């Protein structure tokens, strides 16, 4: 199930919810149904070990490591 972020237009609370395909989200604070979907940024934690790097050498600053987060 995907995790979505919303902001309730009634009470202005921000919240995250696990939501199935056609399920309608409801504000857990006030029960409001007028919601605004927020831009969600994926984040992962922890340290990457050498074995999980896909066999690629560590990258130097400013180079692309092939992980999708070049910059």
N, C-alpha and C positions, 0 to 999 in steps of 0.2 A: 504494500500500500504506500502510495506517495505521501510525503509530508508537505503540507501547504501552509503558508503564512497569510493571515488576514488581519484587517483592521476593521473593527465594528464602527459603523457610521453613527450609531445611537449613543454608545458610551465611550467611544474612541479607544477601546482596549485593543492592544495588539496581542495576537495569539497564534499558535501553531496547532494544526490538527492533522491526524492521519485520516485520509479520506479515500473511500472507494469510488470507482467510476462515476456513478450517477447520484451518489449521496449528496445531500445539500448540507452545507456547513451552517452552524448556528453558534452565536457568541456564547462561550461558557460563563461569562460574567452576567449578562443581562437577558440572554435568550434572543437577542436581535438577529434578524435575518438579512438586514441590509449591510452587506460586507463588501469590503474592497480588497481584492487580492493584492498582496505585496510582492515586490521583487525579492526573490529568495536567493541567497548566495550559499553555494555548497561549500562546506568546510570539513576538513578531516583533521584528526589529531594524531599524535603519536610520532614516532620516529620511523623513517624508512630504513630498512636494513638492506645490505648489499644484495641479498638473495631476492628481494622483492622489487629491485630496480629494473627488471627485465633484461639484465645483462649489459646495460648501458653504463658507461663510466660516469662518475659524478660530473656535473657541469660546472663551468666557471661562471661567475656573475655576469649576467647579461646574455648568456647563451641559452639555447633551447635544449631541455633535457628530454623532450618528447613526451612529457607527462600532461601536456595541455595547459600548462600555466607559464608560458613564455612571457618574458617581459623585461 
